[in-house]
Amino acid sequence: MHGTLGPTAVQIDPAILYFGTPVVLIGSTNDDGSHNLAPMSSAWWVGWRCMLGLGRNSKTTENMIRTGECVLNLPSVDLVAAVDRLARTTGSNPVPPRKLYRGYRHEKDKFGLSDLTALSGETVSAPRAAECPVQIEAKVAYVHEMAQDDAIWRGNLTAIEVRITRVHVHPGIMMEEAPNRVDPDKWRPLIMSFQEFYGLTPQRLQRSELGQIPEAMYRPPGWQPAL
């Protein structure tokens, strides 16, 4: 038997299960044509698809379902203050009761509040955030209503699957002599873990066996991004 057993795990009942994921600033378009920008961290990617976990009463959810598009702006650790200025704000007016209970307030100009710069998307009309090192344009593919078997949560949670249509990155995080690769030694995403902000360590922990696979091998033969 290799290794030793760790401490015995104990059963707990946490209110949230945010063990640590990158922060995403979702850019979307309000019904009056103005920009909305909302921080979230329930996102994960597979290939050129992303799944976003959102509240059903969120202005971002409303905008994405109505327009069928968004931009996933990924802030780096040095944008933490800008992201935090958006905390407990919502584009919804009036503020939904559950958000009001948690101290949220309505804010119309999210870009102005965060001091971030809105850029036009190329394949979508939703806004990019110029200061974010990664800006991912996407279109809604499917909307999955979550917790349909739970009388309390039913109707309150949704998972939106989006397909990526274009990716923009700052040159400073690119891998040298590899124009389509982000350098993980340069990219420092902002991480949220149990409602607190964190970043990655400056060095890799150890050599990764998966890291020995060329990234190009993950593309299906003949694949091209669909607009």
C-alpha positions in Angstrom: 0.0 0.0 0.0 1.5 3.3 -1.1 1.2 6.5 1.1 -0.7 7.0 4.3 -4.3 7.7 5.1 -5.1 11.3 5.8 -7.3 12.7 8.6 -10.7 11.1 8.8 -13.2 13.2 6.9 -16.3 14.5 8.8 -19.7 15.2 7.4 -20.7 18.9 7.0 -23.6 20.8 5.6 -22.1 23.8 3.7 -24.5 26.5 2.3 -22.4 26.8 -0.8 -19.9 24.5 -2.7 -17.7 27.1 -4.4 -14.4 25.2 -4.0 -12.6 27.5 -6.4 -13.2 28.5 -10.0 -12.1 31.4 -12.3 -14.1 34.6 -12.1 -15.9 35.5 -15.3 -17.3 38.9 -16.2 -20.2 38.2 -18.5 -20.9 41.0 -20.9 -24.5 41.1 -22.3 -26.9 43.6 -23.9 -29.9 45.0 -22.0 -33.3 45.3 -23.7 -32.7 49.1 -24.2 -29.4 48.4 -26.0 -27.1 49.4 -23.0 -24.3 47.2 -21.7 -24.4 44.9 -18.7 -21.4 43.3 -17.0 -21.8 40.8 -14.3 -19.3 38.7 -12.2 -19.8 35.0 -11.7 -17.7 32.0 -11.1 -19.8 28.9 -11.8 -18.3 28.2 -15.3 -16.5 25.3 -16.9 -15.2 24.6 -20.4 -14.9 21.6 -22.6 -13.4 22.2 -26.0 -15.1 25.3 -27.5 -18.2 25.0 -25.3 -18.8 26.5 -21.9 -21.5 25.8 -19.3 -22.6 28.7 -17.1 -24.5 28.3 -13.9 -26.7 31.3 -13.2 -29.7 32.4 -11.2 -32.9 32.3 -13.2 -33.9 35.8 -12.1 -30.5 37.3 -13.1 -30.4 40.2 -15.6 -27.6 38.4 -17.3 -29.7 35.3 -17.7 -32.5 37.3 -19.1 -30.3 39.1 -21.5 -28.5 35.9 -22.7 -31.8 34.1 -23.4 -33.3 37.1 -25.2 -30.3 37.9 -27.4 -28.8 34.5 -27.6 -25.2 35.7 -27.0 -22.7 37.0 -24.5 -19.0 37.7 -24.0 -17.0 35.8 -21.3 -14.4 38.2 -20.1 -11.7 36.6 -17.8 -10.1 39.1 -15.4 -6.5 38.6 -14.1 -5.6 39.0 -10.5 -4.6 42.7 -11.0 -8.3 43.5 -11.8 -9.6 42.3 -8.5 -10.6 45.8 -7.3 -12.6 46.3 -10.5 -14.4 43.0 -10.1 -15.2 43.7 -6.4 -16.8 47.0 -7.3 -19.4 45.0 -9.2 -20.2 42.8 -6.2 -23.7 43.0 -5.0 -24.9 45.1 -7.9 -27.5 44.0 -10.5 -28.8 45.3 -13.8 -32.4 44.2 -12.7 -34.7 47.0 -11.7 -36.5 46.4 -9.3 -33.9 44.3 -7.5 -35.2 40.7 -7.1 -36.2 39.8 -3.5 -33.4 37.2 -3.0 -30.8 39.7 -4.1 -32.3 42.5 -2.1 -32.1 40.3 1.0 -28.4 39.8 0.3 -27.8 43.6 0.0 -27.7 44.0 -3.7 -28.5 47.3 -5.4 -29.5 48.3 -8.9 -26.6 49.7 -11.1 -27.2 50.7 -14.6 -23.7 51.6 -15.7 -21.6 48.5 -14.8 -18.7 49.5 -17.0 -18.5 52.9 -15.5 -18.7 51.6 -11.9 -15.9 49.1 -12.5 -13.8 51.5 -14.5 -13.5 49.0 -17.3 -13.7 49.8 -21.0 -16.4 48.4 -23.3 -15.4 47.1 -26.7 -17.7 45.8 -29.4 -17.7 42.1 -30.1 -16.9 40.9 -33.6 -19.3 38.0 -33.8 -21.8 39.2 -31.2 -23.2 42.5 -30.1 -22.5 41.9 -26.4 -19.6 43.9 -25.0 -16.0 42.9 -24.3 -14.0 44.3 -21.4 -10.8 45.7 -22.9 -8.8 45.4 -19.7 -9.5 41.6 -19.3 -6.6 39.6 -20.8 -9.1 37.0 -22.2 -12.3 37.9 -24.0 -14.4 35.1 -25.3 -17.4 35.7 -27.6 -20.1 33.1 -27.4 -23.6 32.3 -28.5 -26.3 30.4 -26.6 -26.7 26.8 -27.6 -29.0 25.3 -24.9 -30.7 26.4 -21.8 -31.0 23.8 -19.1 -33.4 24.3 -16.2 -31.8 23.0 -13.1 -33.1 21.4 -9.9 -36.5 20.4 -11.5 -36.7 17.6 -8.9 -36.4 20.1 -5.9 -39.5 21.9 -4.8 -37.4 24.7 -3.2 -34.9 25.4 -6.0 -37.1 24.6 -9.0 -37.3 27.6 -11.3 -34.4 29.4 -9.5 -31.4 27.9 -11.3 -30.4 27.5 -14.9 -27.3 26.2 -16.7 -26.7 27.9 -20.1 -24.5 26.1 -22.6 -22.7 28.4 -25.0 -20.6 27.8 -28.0 -17.5 29.9 -28.5 -17.3 32.0 -31.7 -14.2 34.0 -31.2 -11.3 34.3 -28.6 -9.3 37.5 -28.0 -6.2 37.5 -25.7 -3.7 40.1 -24.7 -0.3 39.4 -26.3 1.4 39.5 -22.9 0.0 36.1 -21.9 0.7 34.4 -25.2 3.3 31.6 -25.5 6.3 32.8 -27.5 6.5 31.4 -31.1 3.1 29.7 -30.7 0.4 32.2 -31.8 -2.6 30.1 -30.8 -1.5 29.2 -27.3 -1.8 30.9 -23.9 1.2 30.5 -21.7 0.1 29.2 -18.3 3.2 30.6 -16.7 2.1 34.1 -17.7 -1.7 33.8 -17.3 -2.8 34.7 -13.7 -6.6 34.2 -13.5 -8.6 35.7 -10.7 -10.0 32.8 -8.6 -13.0 32.8 -6.3 -13.1 30.2 -3.5 -16.0 30.3 -1.0 -16.7 34.0 -1.8 -13.1 35.1 -1.4 -10.6 36.2 -4.1 -7.4 34.2 -4.7 -4.8 33.8 -7.4 -2.5 31.0 -8.7 1.0 30.4 -7.4 3.8 31.8 -9.6 5.2 28.4 -10.4 3.8 25.1 -11.5 3.6 22.6 -8.7 5.2 19.8 -10.8 5.4 18.5 -14.3 2.0 17.5 -15.7 1.7 14.3 -17.8 -1.3 15.8 -19.6 0.8 18.8 -20.4 3.0 16.6 -22.6 0.1 16.3 -25.1 0.3 19.0 -27.8 -2.8 21.2 -27.6 -3.4 20.9 -31.3 -4.3 17.2 -30.7 -7.4 18.2 -28.9 -9.0 19.6 -32.0 -11.2 17.2 -33.9 -10.0 16.5 -37.5 -11.4 19.2 -39.9 -12.9 21.2 -37.0 -13.5 25.0 -37.5 -15.3 27.4 -35.1 -18.9 28.0 -36.2 -20.2 31.6 -36.1 
